[in-house]
Amino acid sequence: MIMQMKYYDIFDNMRIPGRWHLKMPVDAQGEWIDTWQFKEGRVLDIKGPIRFPVKPVGVALEYTLSMGVPVVHRRVVSLFERLGIQKEVQFIPVEVEGQEEPWFILNALQVIRCIDDARCEEVFYWRPEDGEPDRVGQYKNVRGLKVDPAKVGEANIFRPWGWLVVLIVSERVKMAMEAEGIIGTDFIEV
């Protein structure tokens, strides 16, 4: 019997006492940056520095989210290199207020059509009566997300097609991040 890989929604742990919170990223002029571009599964050509204000200041997390965008410490970059999965992501250098060490946006480069509608708790689709004709038939909401491992292939990190607000990692990545002691991660099996 072949064992299928498990997959996990990775997010930041909101239960860490005194943790920091990264605010909306801004460019050199202090203008907000469109965060949706980091959820499209493509290599980005970013001009100029991206800065993350911090409020409240607190415990720096090596994995944290700002508007759903993963911001990671260089230890995460090194870990992904050791795992040999650096080609599945783009690490975009950023500045984090009050921090001297390197930080990066983790931009997953794969979007995979893998949501297992039948196993999800609830799946809602856009309908004609919702008044969004370009979205009809697409996911409107997914609760209790489950993915079909057979559709994932060899991917270790990706976003599920149709529900880009979620970042998924393989059990291999989850276990490596936990073994490395990366501060800030939380996981839910999908």
TIVO-812809 format. One line per field, with one value per residue: residue number from 0; chain; y, z, x negated of N, C-alpha, C in turn; residue in one letter. Coordinates in pm, 1 decimal, always signed. Each point is the difference from the previous one (the first is absolute). Example, Ala and Ser with C-alpha at 12.3 -4.5 7.8 and 13.67 -1.06 7.14 Angstrom:
// TIVO-812809
i = c(0,1)
ch = c(A,A)
nv = c(-569.0,+105.0)
nw = c(+780.0,-72.0)
nu = c(-1319.0,+35.0)
cav = c(+119.0,+119.0)
caw = c(+0.0,+6.0)
cau = c(+89.0,-82.0)
cv = c(+120.0,+109.0)
cw = c(+0.0,+73.0)
cu = c(-90.0,+77.0)
aa = c(A,S)
// end
This chain:
// TIVO-812809
i = c(0,1,2,3,4,5,6,7,8,9,10,11,12,13,14,15,16,17,18,19,20,21,22,23,24,25,26,27,28,29,30,31,32,33,34,35,36,37,38,39,40,41,42,43,44,45,46,47,48,49,50,51,52,53,54,55,56,57,58,59,60,61,62,63,64,65,66,67,68,69,70,71,72,73,74,75,76,77,78,79,80,81,82,83,84,85,86,87,88,89,90,91,92,93,94,95,96,97,98,99,100,101,102,103,104,105,106,107,108,109,110,111,112,113,114,115,116,117,118,119,120,121,122,123,124,125,126,127,128,129,130,131,132,133,134,135,136,137,138,139,140,141,142,143,144,145,146,147,148,149,150,151,152,153,154,155,156,157,158,159,160,161,162,163,164,165,166,167,168,169,170,171,172,173,174,175,176,177,178,179,180,181,182,183,184,185,186,187,188,189)
ch = c(A,A,A,A,A,A,A,A,A,A,A,A,A,A,A,A,A,A,A,A,A,A,A,A,A,A,A,A,A,A,A,A,A,A,A,A,A,A,A,A,A,A,A,A,A,A,A,A,A,A,A,A,A,A,A,A,A,A,A,A,A,A,A,A,A,A,A,A,A,A,A,A,A,A,A,A,A,A,A,A,A,A,A,A,A,A,A,A,A,A,A,A,A,A,A,A,A,A,A,A,A,A,A,A,A,A,A,A,A,A,A,A,A,A,A,A,A,A,A,A,A,A,A,A,A,A,A,A,A,A,A,A,A,A,A,A,A,A,A,A,A,A,A,A,A,A,A,A,A,A,A,A,A,A,A,A,A,A,A,A,A,A,A,A,A,A,A,A,A,A,A,A,A,A,A,A,A,A,A,A,A,A,A,A,A,A,A,A,A,A)
nv = c(-119.3,+92.2,+55.8,+74.0,+97.3,+52.3,+88.1,+120.6,+65.9,+83.6,+39.4,+125.2,-32.5,+23.6,-117.7,+46.3,-7.5,+125.0,-73.0,+17.0,+109.4,-59.1,+124.7,+65.1,-76.2,+77.7,+86.4,+43.1,+24.4,-116.3,-30.7,-40.9,-122.3,-29.0,-53.4,+19.3,+82.9,-7.5,-4.5,+50.0,-41.5,+119.3,-5.3,+81.4,+109.3,+6.7,+120.7,+24.4,+59.0,-109.6,+77.3,-62.6,+91.7,+18.8,-52.8,-44.4,+65.0,-108.4,-121.8,+4.0,-24.3,-118.9,-23.5,+98.3,+40.6,+68.4,+19.0,-110.9,+92.7,-116.0,+39.2,-32.1,-57.2,+40.8,-37.6,+56.2,+103.5,-0.8,-13.7,+87.6,+68.2,-29.8,+32.8,+89.9,+86.4,+61.0,-94.0,-43.3,+83.3,+123.0,+27.4,+90.8,+59.2,+15.5,+118.1,-41.3,+89.5,+60.5,-61.5,-51.2,-115.4,-84.6,+55.3,-87.1,+39.9,-97.5,+1.5,-76.4,-83.6,-72.4,-7.6,-84.6,-52.5,+11.2,+97.0,-75.5,+48.5,-128.5,+16.5,+114.9,+76.8,+108.7,-1.3,+128.2,+7.4,+84.6,+60.3,-16.5,-41.0,-39.0,+19.0,-110.1,+38.3,+71.2,-8.7,-2.7,-92.8,+113.3,-32.1,+5.3,-121.5,-33.3,-86.6,-18.9,+78.3,-76.0,-49.3,-26.9,-77.8,-75.4,+116.4,-18.2,-125.7,+56.1,+85.4,+90.4,+97.9,+38.6,+63.6,-30.9,-46.8,+122.7,-26.8,+109.0,+15.2,-124.3,-24.2,-95.8,-78.0,-73.7,-123.2,-23.0,+104.2,-42.6,-125.9,+44.8,+75.9,-102.2,-87.9,+96.3,-11.0,+6.1,+120.7,-35.8,-122.1,-21.2,-118.9,-12.7,-128.0,-4.6)
nw = c(+0.0,-88.8,+82.0,+12.2,-59.2,+117.7,+2.3,+18.0,+49.5,-45.2,+124.5,+41.7,+104.1,+8.1,+52.6,-73.3,+131.6,-8.4,-90.9,-101.6,-64.6,-117.6,-33.4,-71.4,-96.8,+1.6,-101.0,-76.3,-66.0,+62.7,-129.8,+27.7,+18.6,-124.4,+104.4,-86.1,-44.1,+131.4,-53.2,-104.9,+73.6,-5.7,-73.7,+97.4,-74.5,+121.4,-25.7,+53.8,+112.9,+68.2,+69.4,+115.6,+24.8,+124.1,+32.8,+121.3,+49.0,-25.6,+39.8,-61.4,-94.8,-9.2,+31.0,-78.3,+15.5,-113.0,+27.5,+68.0,+6.1,-27.2,+117.3,-50.1,+102.5,-6.3,+124.0,-36.0,-51.9,+101.8,+75.9,-73.5,+8.6,+129.3,-3.2,-69.8,+67.3,-6.8,-93.3,+109.1,+38.9,+16.0,+43.2,+32.6,-7.2,+131.2,+37.6,+121.0,+31.8,+36.1,-118.3,+41.7,+43.5,-96.3,-65.8,-26.0,-110.4,+46.3,-126.1,+29.7,-77.2,+78.3,-93.6,+85.0,-102.1,+129.7,+6.8,+106.5,-89.9,-32.1,+27.7,-66.5,+108.3,-68.0,-118.3,-19.2,-103.2,-80.3,+14.1,-107.5,+95.7,+13.1,-129.3,-7.8,-120.4,+23.8,+112.1,-77.6,+92.7,+40.6,+81.7,+78.9,+54.6,+75.1,+64.3,+92.7,-54.9,-106.3,-14.1,-129.6,+85.9,-63.3,+22.4,+112.5,-27.9,-41.6,-7.2,+50.3,-87.0,+24.7,-89.5,+60.0,-124.2,-20.3,+82.9,-62.1,+86.8,-43.6,+88.1,-86.0,+100.5,-48.3,+36.7,-106.8,-57.1,+35.4,-22.1,-114.0,-20.0,+39.6,-71.4,-91.7,+55.3,-123.0,+48.0,+35.8,-32.7,-71.7,+17.2,-105.9,+27.5,-129.5)
nu = c(-84.2,+29.2,-87.9,+109.2,-64.5,-23.7,+100.6,-56.8,+103.6,-92.2,+2.0,+10.8,-74.6,+129.2,-31.2,-100.1,-22.5,+44.9,+63.2,-80.7,+37.0,-14.7,-15.9,+88.4,-56.7,-108.9,+5.4,-100.6,+114.4,+6.7,+11.3,+122.6,-45.8,+35.3,+61.5,+99.8,-93.5,-10.5,+120.5,-63.6,-102.8,-57.2,-111.1,-37.0,+7.6,-47.8,+42.5,-116.8,-29.9,+27.0,+82.0,-21.9,+95.2,-40.9,+119.9,-2.4,-104.5,-68.2,+29.6,-118.9,+89.5,-56.2,+126.0,+40.9,+124.1,-2.4,+126.7,-28.0,-94.1,-60.5,-45.1,-120.2,-60.6,-124.7,+30.3,+115.9,-63.2,-84.7,+106.6,+66.3,-114.0,-9.6,+129.8,-67.6,+76.1,-118.3,+11.9,+60.4,-96.0,+44.1,-121.2,+90.0,-119.9,+18.0,+44.6,-33.3,+90.8,-114.1,-12.6,-113.3,+47.3,-40.4,+100.7,+95.9,+62.2,+75.6,-38.1,+105.6,-69.7,+78.1,+92.1,+57.9,+64.1,+28.0,+89.9,+18.3,+84.6,+1.3,-128.0,+14.7,-7.3,-31.2,+59.6,-25.7,+81.9,-63.5,+118.0,+75.2,+81.3,-128.1,+28.4,-72.6,+42.3,-109.0,+71.2,+104.7,+27.6,-56.8,-99.7,+106.5,+9.8,-104.2,+77.6,-92.6,-90.3,+15.1,-122.1,-3.1,-66.7,+85.7,+60.7,-66.8,-22.1,-111.8,+99.9,-82.7,+25.5,+126.1,+72.0,+115.2,+10.3,+42.8,-98.6,-45.5,+97.7,-15.7,-96.0,-31.9,-39.9,-99.0,+28.2,-73.9,+62.0,+119.6,-36.9,-52.5,+107.7,+73.6,-71.9,+9.2,+121.3,+53.6,-19.7,+123.4,-40.8,+109.1,+50.0,+80.2,+20.5,-31.2)
cav = c(+119.3,+123.5,+106.1,+131.2,+111.5,+88.6,+141.1,+86.4,+144.6,+62.3,+138.4,+40.3,-33.3,+121.2,-22.8,+26.3,+121.1,+111.9,-7.4,+119.2,-2.8,+76.6,+76.1,-4.0,+40.3,+127.3,+23.2,+103.9,+124.2,-22.5,-41.1,-141.7,-89.1,-98.2,-129.1,-112.4,-47.5,-104.0,-119.7,-43.3,-113.9,+35.0,+78.1,+143.8,+90.4,+110.8,+113.7,+79.5,-72.4,-21.5,+15.5,-41.1,+60.8,-95.1,+58.6,+39.3,-62.4,-111.8,-115.1,-18.9,-135.9,-36.3,-17.8,+79.4,+45.2,+137.2,+0.0,-130.1,-15.7,-53.9,+68.9,-98.5,+29.3,-69.3,-142.4,-74.0,-8.2,-103.1,-129.5,-38.2,-36.5,-133.1,-96.2,-5.6,+44.5,+143.6,+31.1,+6.7,+128.6,+116.3,+75.1,+140.7,+72.8,+109.7,+62.7,-3.7,+108.9,-34.5,-123.2,+11.2,-123.6,-12.5,-55.8,-26.2,-48.7,-133.8,+1.2,-135.2,+10.4,-98.3,-4.0,-134.3,-32.3,-119.3,-0.1,-116.4,+57.6,-96.8,-17.1,+127.8,+19.2,+70.4,+70.1,+88.7,+50.9,+119.1,-31.2,+116.4,+98.0,+74.1,+124.6,+0.4,-94.0,-55.4,-97.0,-110.2,-132.4,-1.7,-8.7,+121.3,-27.4,-139.7,-22.4,-134.6,-33.7,-127.6,-14.1,-136.1,-19.3,-56.5,+109.9,+92.0,-40.1,+7.2,+134.8,+14.6,+124.8,+49.1,+52.6,-76.0,+74.5,+41.0,+43.9,+44.8,+60.3,-103.9,-52.3,-141.1,-63.2,-144.8,-48.2,+11.1,+137.8,+21.2,-67.9,+67.4,+128.6,-29.2,-49.1,+114.8,+92.3,+127.9,+64.9,+68.8,-81.4,-80.9,-84.4,-77.9,-98.2,+17.7)
caw = c(+0.0,-10.6,+92.5,-62.4,+76.4,+64.1,-29.9,+109.8,-11.2,+91.1,+34.6,+116.4,+129.3,+65.5,+145.1,+61.2,+82.6,-28.0,-138.3,-83.3,-108.5,-115.4,-65.5,-146.6,-57.5,-71.7,-86.1,+47.3,+21.4,+105.7,-59.0,+16.0,-111.9,-30.1,+54.4,-77.9,-94.1,+65.0,+12.4,-135.2,-41.0,-110.1,+36.3,-5.4,-17.1,+90.2,-6.6,+121.8,+126.7,+64.6,+144.3,+85.9,+133.1,+106.3,+109.4,+101.4,+1.9,+94.5,-35.9,-145.0,-43.6,-119.8,-101.0,+37.6,-112.9,-8.1,-104.2,-65.0,-67.1,+93.0,+16.5,+68.7,+37.2,-87.2,+39.1,-82.9,-132.0,+11.1,+14.0,-131.3,-82.6,+43.2,-44.5,-145.7,-56.2,-24.3,-132.2,+13.5,+60.6,-23.7,+123.2,-36.4,+116.2,+53.0,+123.0,+108.0,+93.4,+123.9,-14.2,-78.0,-74.1,-124.4,-1.3,-137.3,-32.9,-57.9,-111.5,-55.3,-145.0,-59.0,+30.0,-43.8,+6.1,+85.2,+107.3,-0.7,+39.6,+73.6,+135.5,+72.0,+84.5,-86.0,-114.5,-62.3,-129.8,-49.4,-84.3,-80.1,+81.0,+87.1,-65.8,-39.5,-113.0,-28.6,+103.9,+5.9,-1.1,+79.1,+143.9,+73.7,+135.0,+28.0,+144.8,+25.5,-122.2,-18.4,-133.0,-51.0,-14.5,-131.5,-96.3,+39.2,-60.4,+84.2,+57.3,+143.7,+45.1,-109.8,+32.3,-74.7,-102.5,+36.9,+140.0,+11.2,+131.2,+83.0,-40.6,+39.8,-0.1,+17.4,+132.5,+4.5,+35.6,+136.6,+95.8,-1.4,+68.4,+143.3,+48.9,-1.4,+104.2,-59.1,+91.2,-56.7,-87.7,+47.0,-112.4,+4.5,-108.3,-101.1)
cau = c(+84.2,-77.2,+42.9,+8.5,-54.4,+96.3,-21.8,+40.8,+12.9,-96.3,+32.1,-79.1,+58.3,+50.9,+3.1,-131.0,+11.5,-88.1,-49.5,+13.0,+98.3,-45.2,+106.9,+3.7,-128.4,-2.5,-116.2,-92.8,+75.2,+97.7,+128.6,+30.7,-31.4,+104.2,-43.4,+53.4,-101.0,-79.2,+83.8,+33.8,-80.5,-90.9,-118.2,+26.6,-112.9,+32.6,-92.4,-8.0,+16.2,+129.3,-18.0,+110.0,+8.8,+32.3,+78.3,-97.8,-131.4,+1.1,-81.7,-11.6,+29.0,-76.2,+104.4,+117.0,+79.4,+48.2,+102.1,-7.3,-129.0,-99.7,-127.5,-83.2,-137.8,-96.3,-8.8,+95.6,-63.8,-104.8,+66.1,+53.8,-115.8,-44.3,+101.1,-4.8,+128.2,-7.1,+56.1,+145.8,+33.2,-85.0,-19.8,-14.7,-53.2,+80.5,-46.6,+98.3,-28.7,-67.6,-77.0,-123.7,-22.9,+76.9,+134.6,+42.1,+133.8,-1.3,+94.1,+15.5,+3.4,+90.2,+142.5,+37.8,+143.2,-6.3,+100.1,+89.2,+128.9,+82.9,-52.3,+3.5,+118.2,+96.7,-56.5,+98.2,-44.0,+66.7,+115.7,+39.5,+73.7,-91.7,-34.7,-141.6,+2.5,-132.6,-36.4,+96.8,-61.4,-122.6,+22.8,+34.6,-47.7,-32.3,-15.3,-49.1,-72.0,-69.4,-58.1,-15.6,-145.0,-31.8,-7.9,-107.2,-126.9,-119.8,-10.8,-21.0,+62.9,+83.6,+132.5,+100.6,+72.2,+134.7,+4.4,-138.3,-25.9,-60.6,-130.7,-6.4,-131.8,-0.3,-38.7,-146.4,-34.2,+50.5,-87.6,-130.4,+14.2,+13.7,-129.0,-91.1,+43.3,+39.8,+94.2,+115.8,+84.9,+111.7,+40.2,+123.8,-0.7,+102.0)
cv = c(+124.6,+104.2,+132.2,+105.7,+79.5,+143.2,+85.8,+144.4,+56.6,+145.1,+37.5,-20.8,+128.0,-11.3,+24.7,+130.3,+105.5,+3.3,+132.3,-18.2,+88.6,+66.3,-15.9,+44.2,+128.4,+7.2,+113.1,+132.6,-14.9,-38.8,-150.8,-76.5,-99.3,-138.4,-119.5,-55.2,-114.0,-131.1,-61.8,-114.7,+26.6,+80.0,+147.4,+77.1,+127.2,+106.7,+75.5,-80.4,-13.6,+6.3,-45.0,+75.4,-107.5,+72.8,-99.5,-74.1,-110.3,-108.3,-17.2,-146.4,-28.5,-36.0,+78.0,+43.2,+147.7,+3.4,-130.3,-27.6,-53.4,+81.6,-90.2,+53.2,-78.8,-147.5,-85.6,-17.2,-111.1,-140.2,-48.0,-39.7,-139.2,-108.4,-15.1,+45.2,+150.2,+38.4,+9.6,+133.7,+108.0,+72.0,+144.1,+76.4,+116.4,+58.2,-6.9,+103.4,-53.2,-124.8,+23.3,-122.8,-5.8,-68.4,-7.6,-27.5,-137.0,-3.1,-139.9,+10.0,-101.3,+22.2,-131.9,-20.9,-131.5,-3.3,-118.4,+45.4,-93.3,-16.7,+129.9,+6.7,+65.8,+70.8,+81.9,+54.6,+129.0,-44.3,+124.8,+108.0,+78.2,+130.1,+14.5,-97.1,-63.0,-109.1,-121.8,-133.3,-9.8,-9.4,+137.7,-12.7,-149.8,-10.6,-144.0,-54.3,-138.0,-3.0,-147.1,-20.9,-54.7,+108.9,+94.2,-34.4,+7.9,+133.3,-4.7,+125.6,+59.5,+66.3,-80.1,+89.0,+30.3,+48.9,+42.9,+62.1,-96.7,-38.4,-140.3,-47.5,-150.5,-34.7,+9.6,+140.1,+28.9,-58.6,+68.0,+132.9,-20.6,-45.9,+113.8,+100.4,+137.5,+59.3,+65.4,-85.9,-69.0,-73.8,-65.1,-95.7,+25.9,-124.6)
cw = c(+0.0,+94.5,-74.9,+94.9,+63.0,-31.2,+108.0,-45.6,+102.1,+22.1,+123.0,+128.5,+74.5,+152.9,+68.4,+79.6,-40.4,-141.6,-73.0,-99.1,-111.3,-64.7,-151.5,-57.1,-81.4,-86.2,+58.9,+29.0,+110.3,-50.7,+19.1,-127.3,-15.9,+46.3,-79.5,-95.9,+58.0,+17.2,-135.7,-52.1,-116.2,+53.9,-20.1,-16.6,+78.2,-9.8,+132.7,+125.2,+41.8,+149.8,+73.4,+131.4,+102.0,+108.6,+44.4,-20.3,+103.8,-46.4,-151.7,-33.0,-127.9,-115.8,+48.9,-126.1,+14.3,-117.1,-80.4,-72.7,+101.5,-2.1,+87.8,+26.3,-93.1,+36.9,-82.1,-140.6,+0.8,+9.0,-135.2,-94.9,+37.0,-43.3,-152.3,-66.7,-29.9,-136.7,+3.5,+56.5,-51.2,+134.1,-38.7,+122.7,+40.0,+122.8,+101.7,+103.5,+128.5,-7.3,-88.6,-89.4,-125.7,+20.4,-145.2,-6.9,-61.8,-105.1,-60.7,-150.2,-67.9,+48.7,-58.9,+18.7,+76.8,+110.8,-19.5,+54.5,+88.9,+144.5,+80.2,+83.9,-79.7,-110.8,-61.8,-128.9,-31.6,-95.8,-79.8,+83.0,+96.9,-63.7,-36.9,-117.0,-31.8,+98.7,+6.2,-16.6,+77.7,+148.8,+57.3,+143.2,+13.6,+150.0,+21.5,-121.4,+8.0,-141.9,-36.5,-24.1,-137.0,-105.5,+26.9,-67.1,+100.2,+72.0,+151.8,+57.1,-118.6,+56.1,-80.1,-98.2,+50.7,+143.2,+40.5,+134.8,+93.9,-58.3,+58.0,-5.3,+18.9,+143.4,+17.8,+43.5,+143.7,+102.8,+7.5,+73.7,+150.9,+58.7,+10.6,+109.6,-53.6,+85.6,-78.8,-82.4,+76.1,-123.0,+26.4,-117.8,-94.6,-88.1)
cu = c(-88.0,+58.0,+2.5,-55.4,+113.9,-39.2,+64.3,+12.6,-98.0,+41.1,-79.2,+79.7,+38.1,-1.8,-134.5,+9.3,-102.4,-53.7,+15.9,+114.1,-53.3,+120.0,-11.2,-134.4,+12.1,-125.7,-84.9,+70.2,+105.5,+137.4,+18.9,-30.2,+114.7,-46.2,+52.5,-103.8,-83.6,+78.3,+32.3,-85.4,-92.6,-117.7,+32.6,-129.7,+33.8,-108.3,+3.8,+28.9,+147.3,-26.9,+126.1,-7.9,+40.9,+77.5,+105.4,-132.4,+6.0,-94.1,+1.6,+23.4,-78.3,+92.0,+120.6,+72.4,+34.2,+96.5,-5.9,-129.7,-101.9,-129.1,-85.4,-140.1,-93.1,-17.1,+96.2,-57.0,-104.9,+60.2,+53.3,-113.5,-49.3,+97.5,+1.6,+128.7,+1.1,+55.5,+153.1,+46.0,-94.1,-10.4,-33.2,-49.2,+91.5,-69.2,+113.2,-43.5,-64.7,-86.3,-121.9,-19.8,+86.7,+135.3,+45.4,+149.0,-20.0,+111.2,+4.7,+24.6,+92.0,+142.1,+49.1,+149.7,+13.2,+105.2,+93.4,+135.6,+80.7,-45.7,-1.9,+127.8,+112.7,-75.6,+112.2,-60.3,+73.8,+110.1,+38.1,+69.9,-88.5,-48.8,-147.0,-16.0,-136.0,-41.1,+91.9,-72.6,-128.9,+35.1,+31.0,-49.1,-24.8,-21.4,-41.6,-72.9,-64.8,-53.9,-7.4,-149.4,-40.1,-15.5,-117.0,-133.0,-113.2,-14.8,-16.0,+62.9,+74.9,+125.3,+101.4,+75.7,+140.7,+13.0,-141.0,-34.6,-72.2,-136.0,-12.6,-144.7,+16.7,-37.9,-151.6,-42.7,+43.5,-96.5,-137.2,+6.8,+12.2,-133.0,-102.4,+35.6,+35.2,+111.9,+112.4,+92.8,+112.0,+52.1,+134.9,-3.9,+116.8,+5.2)
aa = c(M,I,M,Q,M,K,Y,Y,D,I,F,D,N,M,R,I,P,G,R,W,H,L,K,M,P,V,D,A,Q,G,E,W,I,D,T,W,Q,F,K,E,G,R,V,L,D,I,K,G,P,I,R,F,P,V,K,P,V,G,V,A,L,E,Y,T,L,S,M,G,V,P,V,V,H,R,R,V,V,S,L,F,E,R,L,G,I,Q,K,E,V,Q,F,I,P,V,E,V,E,G,Q,E,E,P,W,F,I,L,N,A,L,Q,V,I,R,C,I,D,D,A,R,C,E,E,V,F,Y,W,R,P,E,D,G,E,P,D,R,V,G,Q,Y,K,N,V,R,G,L,K,V,D,P,A,K,V,G,E,A,N,I,F,R,P,W,G,W,L,V,V,L,I,V,S,E,R,V,K,M,A,M,E,A,E,G,I,I,G,T,D,F,I,E,V)
// end
